[in-house]
Amino acid sequence: MSKADDALETKFFPHDLQLLQPQSLAQHPAAVYLSQLRPKSRQTMGRNLDLIANLLTQGQCDRLTLDWSQLRYYHTAAIRAVLVEKFAPSTVNQMLCALRRVLKEAKKLKLMSPSDYTDAVDIENVRFTKELRGRALKPAEIAAILQVMKTDLTAAGRRDSALFIILLGSGVRRQEVVSIDLSDFDPSSGAIKVRGGKGGKDRTVYLPSSGMKAVSAWLKVRGVKAGPLLYPVSKGHRVMERRLTDQSVLYILQKRAKQSGVDSFSPHDCRRTFISNLLDAGADLVTVSQLAGHANPMTTAKYDRRGEAAKRQATELLHIPYDE
């Protein structure tokens, strides 16, 4: 059979897993699952589902044209095997998560029997040991960065000081820091309400006194009009009344690192520094995990970069009455 004949066969004879008729989005398991996600996660998981649908049907289906309710264990086991060959373990596990969630929606929508669902999702994640990337900032590096910002008397200098100290002093993620509104900040206590954090959870964090001063200095430039706490600043030093983007946060920190002669660092490195500094100061793991917005304290423990010296110091707290 020629390639043209193959193309005709593909066109007129749909794959066994292809939906024969369009499905209402309210009854489509992939659409229902994706509708529950935040925009960035929706985009990422949507791409993952498209890729899985393509692999299952040799490119004939995407996430909306695949009949997910027809998937069985032999399909999911096969797709796992293919993904393991093509992608890194963390990426495979992310894709398998999306697959399981769609099948769960198919079961909840009564499109798939409980027994078929149980068998289909019975595929293990790829086990691997992942070394935490990034670093904690050293005190000398923090001082150098703050000095550069302090000598910048423009609106951008005030804004960047507030941004940097909020990241270092509260441990918020960069998506969270740009979502903070002026009304979320309490200048009397330094409390910041973080709304819709990772997992859609709200929490309250607190700035140290230095952080409160930095934010107050920025507010003298920003003004007290309702809206985002952090605004963009144009090259002409004009404060623009709109929300700062999370990509801008990364750019600002990279720019200030270069100006201060400090190795490049990310917004998440500020978060690592926050967690490590609190643990080093003696704060208990559960409290730190609550401030960081971690559901599991063991996740917080992975950010501890204090090293062997801290472990040695901890053992000296033990008193064992032994005399020669």
TITI-74486 format. One record per residue (C-alpha): residue in one letter; x, y, z. Coordinates in pm, whole numbers, padded with zeros to 5 digits, always signed. Example, Ala and Ser with C-alpha at 12.3 -4.5 7.8 and 13.67 -1.06 7.14 Angstrom:
<nodes>
A+01230-00450+00780
S+01367-00106+00714
</nodes>
This chain:
<nodes>
M+00000+00000+00000
S+00134+00343-00096
K+00174+00638+00141
A-00123+00802-00032
D-00334+00494+00039
D-00218+00502+00402
A-00324+00867+00427
L-00668+00786+00284
E-00713+00498+00524
T-00619+00721+00816
K-00860+00991+00699
F-01166+00771+00647
F-01113+00508+00915
P-01074+00673+01257
H-00869+00516+01529
D-01048+00286+01774
L-00986+00539+02054
Q-01120+00838+01860
L-01451+00993+01958
L-01703+00933+01681
Q-01904+01243+01779
P-01801+01566+01953
Q-01851+01552+02329
S-01992+01835+02540
L-01711+02001+02735
A-01916+01956+03051
Q-01910+01580+02987
H-01557+01557+02846
P-01318+01418+03112
A-01010+01602+02982
A-01195+01934+02955
V-01346+01893+03303
Y-01005+01814+03454
L-00828+02106+03286
S-01103+02349+03387
Q-01006+02292+03752
L-00646+02406+03700
R-00487+02747+03708
P-00397+02898+03368
K-00029+02797+03359
S-00096+02446+03488
R-00384+02414+03242
Q-00151+02497+02955
T+00117+02252+03072
M-00118+01964+03143
G-00308+02030+02820
R+00014+01982+02625
N+00083+01662+02819
L-00260+01523+02736
D-00222+01615+02369
L+00108+01428+02359
I-00042+01119+02525
A-00338+01123+02287
N-00103+01154+01989
L+00112+00863+02104
L-00190+00640+02164
T-00335+00705+01818
Q-00028+00761+01599
G-00109+01131+01571
Q-00480+01100+01489
C-00618+01240+01816
D-00560+01523+02059
R-00696+01561+02410
L-01045+01659+02292
T-01089+01400+02019
L-00959+01100+02216
D-01217+00886+02394
W-01043+00864+02731
S-01315+00639+02874
Q-01199+00358+02642
L-00851+00341+02792
R-00766+00017+02969
Y-00467-00106+03162
Y-00284-00227+02851
H-00313+00126+02708
T-00183+00303+03019
A+00095+00048+03078
A+00208+00088+02718
I+00201+00467+02729
R+00407+00464+03051
A+00669+00244+02883
V+00691+00482+02585
L+00714+00792+02804
V+00995+00639+03011
E+01199+00599+02692
K+01136+00954+02573
F+01136+01182+02879
A+01302+01254+03213
P+01146+01082+03517
S+00997+01403+03657
T+00830+01478+03322
V+00697+01124+03295
N+00545+01145+03643
Q+00382+01476+03558
M+00226+01326+03246
L+00107+01017+03435
C-00053+01246+03692
A-00249+01420+03415
L-00352+01083+03271
R-00477+00953+03606
R-00672+01270+03675
V-00851+01253+03339
L-00944+00889+03397
K-01073+00983+03741
E-01302+01241+03581
A-01418+00977+03330
K-01517+00755+03622
K-01692+01041+03806
L-01884+01129+03489
K-02005+00765+03469
L-01822+00718+03139
M-01595+00450+03282
S-01668+00167+03523
P-01496+00170+03864
S-01317-00159+03790
D-01184-00039+03452
Y-01070+00284+03617
T-00893+00103+03902
D-00704-00119+03661
A-00615+00161+03419
V-00461+00388+03684
D-00263+00104+03843
I+00065+00224+03693
E+00354+00332+03913
N+00540+00659+03895
V+00903+00645+03788
R+01121+00630+04094
F+01425+00854+04102
T+01632+01058+04342
K+01630+01425+04253
E+01890+01658+04395
L+01737+01991+04482
R+01863+02258+04245
G+01951+02614+04337
R+02124+02762+04637
A+02078+02970+04947
L+02217+03325+04934
K+02504+03411+05165
P+02474+03709+05404
A+02748+03896+05215
E+02560+03849+04887
I+02235+03978+05038
A+02417+04281+05178
A+02577+04358+04840
I+02243+04336+04656
L+02065+04556+04910
Q+02345+04813+04891
V+02301+04840+04512
M+01927+04888+04553
K+01970+05135+04838
T+02191+05363+04626
D+01931+05357+04346
L+01703+05644+04448
T+01463+05594+04157
A+01117+05438+04181
A+01264+05114+04048
G+01520+05111+04330
R+01247+05145+04593
R+01031+04883+04421
D+01316+04636+04383
S+01416+04671+04749
A+01060+04596+04856
L+01037+04302+04615
F+01368+04149+04725
I+01296+04181+05095
I+00943+04041+05057
L+01090+03736+04881
L+01365+03694+05139
G+01155+03785+05441
S+00839+03587+05370
G+00945+03305+05138
V+00661+03364+04891
R+00687+03221+04541
R+00731+03461+04250
Q+00377+03389+04123
E+00252+03470+04471
V+00446+03793+04516
V+00304+03949+04199
S-00048+03852+04308
I-00028+04048+04634
D-00256+04352+04643
L-00209+04660+04858
S-00510+04552+05065
D-00331+04223+05145
F-00054+04407+05332
D-00100+04516+05695
P+00160+04788+05767
S+00100+04769+06143
S+00194+04402+06180
G+00381+04324+05859
A+00125+04055+05776
I+00071+03968+05410
K-00227+03766+05296
V-00121+03527+05020
R-00429+03436+04822
G-00457+03135+04593
G-00108+03000+04652
K+00011+02666+04522
G-00277+02420+04540
G-00521+02712+04560
K-00449+02760+04931
D-00450+03091+05117
R-00205+03164+05397
T-00068+03455+05599
V+00303+03536+05612
Y+00483+03806+05807
L+00761+04046+05715
P+01042+04131+05957
S+01073+04497+06059
S+01328+04560+05781
G+01076+04431+05528
M+00805+04660+05662
K+01039+04958+05623
A+01122+04863+05263
V+00756+04829+05169
S+00671+05159+05339
A+00946+05334+05140
W+00804+05191+04818
L+00450+05296+04909
K+00567+05657+04935
V+00648+05632+04564
R+00364+05402+04464
G+00087+05580+04652
V-00209+05424+04830
K-00440+05363+04537
A-00605+05019+04549
G-00449+04756+04326
P-00137+04543+04304
L+00126+04606+04570
L+00409+04598+04315
Y+00390+04797+03994
P+00619+04794+03688
V+00844+05099+03645
S+00923+05227+03294
K+01272+05311+03171
G+01171+05674+03219
H+01111+05600+03590
R+00733+05625+03554
V+00529+05401+03782
M+00274+05211+03572
E-00047+05115+03749
R-00072+04750+03650
R+00042+04418+03787
L+00404+04312+03767
T+00458+03982+03581
D+00634+03686+03737
Q+00886+03689+03449
S+00971+04049+03540
V+01058+03932+03892
L+01324+03699+03751
Y+01461+03974+03525
I+01483+04223+03814
L+01678+03982+04035
Q+01915+03887+03753
K+01978+04255+03681
R+02049+04338+04047
A+02275+04034+04086
K+02486+04149+03791
Q+02506+04505+03925
S+02622+04384+04267
G+02875+04131+04138
V+02680+03837+04284
D+02635+03507+04101
S+02298+03486+03930
F+02014+03356+04146
S+01644+03289+04103
P+01334+03397+04297
H+01315+03041+04428
D+01666+03078+04571
C+01524+03359+04789
R+01265+03107+04909
R+01540+02853+04986
T+01729+03121+05176
F+01418+03210+05378
I+01359+02847+05478
S+01725+02775+05559
N+01763+03094+05763
L+01454+03019+05971
L+01566+02662+06041
D+01913+02790+06125
A+01760+03038+06370
G+01586+02751+06550
A+01232+02778+06414
D+01054+02443+06421
L+00995+02256+06098
V+00615+02260+06117
T+00597+02639+06159
V+00841+02695+05873
S+00641+02461+05647
Q+00324+02659+05726
L+00495+02988+05638
A+00633+02836+05319
G+00294+02699+05218
H+00409+02336+05210
A+00143+02074+05275
N+00410+01830+05396
P+00691+01938+05636
M+00918+01685+05464
T+00906+01906+05155
T+01036+02193+05368
A+01314+01976+05505
K+01453+01930+05152
Y+01527+02303+05138
D+01754+02290+05444
R+02097+02390+05314
R+02273+02432+05649
G+02502+02137+05589
E+02710+01916+05818
A+02813+02196+06055
A+02451+02237+06166
K+02420+01865+06227
R+02736+01865+06438
Q+02612+02165+06635
A+02279+01991+06699
T+02445+01685+06851
E+02625+01909+07102
L+02284+01987+07251
L+02273+01631+07383
H+02395+01567+07737
I+02528+01218+07803
P+02670+01183+08157
Y+02988+00988+08086
D+03307+01030+08289
E+03630+00833+08259
</nodes>
